[in-house]
């Protein structure tokens, strides 16, 4: 397996991930960062899993499951808005609450960045992080992302409007055609 560190590995979605995805997608504490307003049904997630194996060039997104050494699914990392012409994609990541702070997010992000650079040959990746999500800002900064802007009052949360920090990393500074 090439998407692996000593404590974390990434794998494709499997039909057996239905219950895990159901729990992950219906975690209301993270809905505001994903523009989610309603719960996902198992039926909708089953349909999503049926199409999850489609090629990133077809569906313009990729979701990988983050697992620990005990083969337990502990999170997900996504590429979205994949643009093969301009060689860029957005990155999103979520780790279940009980596994946060253990280095799994850093490992998963490093693995995905290597995949973006070496396999997909992307030029750049970006992310949007709420300004109060200091652990995520630290995660992306530590991984080499730079802040490129702030979207003022971008998300409406239960606590009011929240700014979003836009971050970006150039992976390959010279185009390789």
WONOR-V288249 format. One record per pair of residues at least 4 apart in sequence whose ideal C-beta (glycine too) atoms are under 7 Angstrom apart, sorted by the first residue. I is the first residue (numbers start at 0). GAP is how many residues later the second one is. D is the distance in Angstrom with one decimal. If there is no record, write none. Layout:
I,GAP,D / I,GAP,D
//
This chain:
0,8,5.9 / 2,6,6.0 / 2,7,4.0 / 2,108,4.8 / 2,112,6.4 / 3,5,4.0 / 4,102,4.4 / 4,106,6.7 / 6,61,6.4 / 6,62,5.8 / 6,96,6.5 / 6,97,6.8 / 6,100,6.3 / 7,58,6.3 / 7,60,6.4 / 7,96,4.8 / 7,99,3.7 / 7,100,5.7 / 8,58,5.3 / 9,54,4.3 / 9,55,7.0 / 9,56,6.1 / 9,67,6.6 / 9,98,6.1 / 9,101,5.3 / 9,102,6.9 / 10,53,6.5 / 10,54,5.3 / 10,56,6.1 / 11,41,7.0 / 11,52,6.6 / 12,4,5.3 / 12,36,5.9 / 12,39,4.2 / 12,50,6.0 / 12,52,6.0 / 14,34,5.6 / 16,4,5.3 / 16,32,6.7 / 16,48,6.1 / 16,56,6.3 / 17,4,6.2 / 17,24,6.3 / 17,27,5.9 / 17,28,6.2 / 17,31,6.3 / 18,4,6.6 / 19,4,6.1 / 19,53,4.6 / 20,4,5.7 / 20,24,5.1 / 21,4,6.1 / 21,18,6.9 / 21,20,5.7 / 21,23,5.8 / 22,4,6.8 / 23,52,6.2 / 23,70,6.6 / 24,15,4.4 / 24,20,6.7 / 25,13,4.9 / 25,14,6.0 / 29,4,6.4 / 29,64,6.0 / 30,5,4.1 / 31,123,5.3 / 31,125,4.6 / 32,97,5.9 / 39,4,5.3 / 39,5,5.5 / 41,4,6.1 / 42,4,6.8 / 43,4,6.5 / 44,4,6.3 / 45,4,6.6 / 46,4,6.9 / 47,4,6.3 / 50,8,7.0 / 51,11,6.6 / 53,4,5.0 / 53,5,4.8 / 55,5,6.9 / 55,6,4.6 / 55,23,6.8 / 55,26,5.6 / 56,27,6.0 / 59,21,6.8 / 59,22,4.4 / 60,17,6.6 / 60,18,6.1 / 60,19,4.7 / 60,21,6.0 / 61,16,6.8 / 61,17,4.4 / 62,13,5.7 / 62,15,4.9 / 63,12,6.9 / 63,13,5.3 / 64,8,5.0 / 64,11,5.8 / 65,8,5.6 / 65,9,3.9 / 65,10,6.2 / 65,11,5.8 / 65,29,6.7 / 65,38,6.0 / 65,42,4.6 / 66,4,5.8 / 66,5,6.2 / 66,6,5.6 / 66,7,6.5 / 67,4,5.3 / 67,6,5.4 / 67,36,6.6 / 73,21,6.0 / 73,22,5.4 / 73,25,4.2 / 73,30,6.0 / 74,18,6.8 / 74,19,5.4 / 74,20,3.8 / 74,21,5.9 / 74,24,6.8 / 74,29,6.6 / 74,33,6.8 / 75,18,5.7 / 76,16,4.6 / 76,31,4.9 / 76,35,5.3 / 77,13,6.8 / 77,14,4.3 / 78,10,4.4 / 78,12,6.3 / 79,9,6.7 / 79,10,4.7 / 79,12,6.4 / 80,8,6.1 / 80,9,4.6 / 81,7,4.4 / 82,5,5.2 / 82,6,6.8 / 86,34,6.5 / 86,35,4.8 / 86,36,3.9 / 87,34,6.1 / 87,35,6.1 / 87,36,4.7 / 87,37,6.6 / 87,38,6.9 / 88,27,6.8 / 88,33,6.1 / 88,36,5.7 / 89,36,5.5 / 89,37,6.3 / 90,21,6.6 / 90,34,5.3 / 90,36,4.9 / 91,35,6.9 / 92,12,5.8 / 92,15,6.4 / 92,16,6.3 / 94,4,5.2 / 94,5,5.0 / 94,9,5.7 / 94,10,5.1 / 98,5,5.6 / 102,4,5.9 / 103,4,6.1 / 104,4,6.2 / 104,34,5.4 / 105,4,6.3 / 105,33,6.3 / 105,36,6.8 / 105,37,7.0 / 106,4,6.3 / 107,4,6.3 / 108,4,6.2 / 108,30,6.5 / 108,34,5.0 / 109,4,6.5 / 109,33,6.6 / 110,4,6.5 / 111,4,6.2 / 112,4,6.2 / 112,12,6.9 / 112,30,6.5 / 113,4,5.6 / 114,4,5.0 / 114,5,6.6 / 115,4,5.2 / 115,6,4.3 / 115,9,5.7 / 115,55,6.1 / 116,5,6.6 / 116,54,4.4 / 116,55,6.4 / 120,55,6.5 / 121,49,5.5 / 122,47,6.7 / 122,48,6.1 / 122,49,5.3 / 122,52,6.9 / 123,44,6.1 / 123,45,6.5 / 123,46,5.0 / 123,47,6.0 / 124,44,5.5 / 124,46,6.5 / 125,40,6.8 / 125,41,6.4 / 125,42,4.4 / 126,13,5.7 / 126,18,6.7 / 126,40,5.1 / 127,36,5.0 / 127,38,5.8 / 128,4,5.2 / 128,7,4.6 / 128,8,5.4 / 128,11,6.5 / 128,35,6.7 / 128,36,5.0 / 128,38,6.4 / 129,25,6.1 / 129,32,5.0 / 129,34,5.8 / 130,31,6.3 / 130,32,4.1 / 130,33,6.7 / 130,34,5.5 / 131,30,6.3 / 132,4,6.3 / 133,4,6.1 / 134,4,6.3 / 135,4,6.4 / 136,4,6.1 / 136,28,6.0 / 137,4,6.0 / 138,4,6.5 / 139,5,4.0 / 139,27,5.0 / 140,4,6.0 / 143,25,5.1 / 144,22,4.1 / 144,23,6.3 / 144,24,4.6 / 145,21,6.5 / 145,22,6.2 / 145,23,7.0 / 146,18,5.7 / 146,20,5.6 / 147,18,5.2 / 147,19,6.6 / 147,20,4.8 / 148,17,4.4 / 149,13,5.4 / 149,15,5.8 / 149,16,6.9 / 150,12,6.5 / 150,13,4.4 / 150,15,6.5 / 151,11,5.5 / 152,8,3.7 / 152,10,6.5 / 153,8,6.9 / 153,9,6.2 / 153,10,4.0 / 154,7,4.7 / 154,9,6.2 / 155,5,5.9 / 156,5,5.2 / 171,4,6.4
//
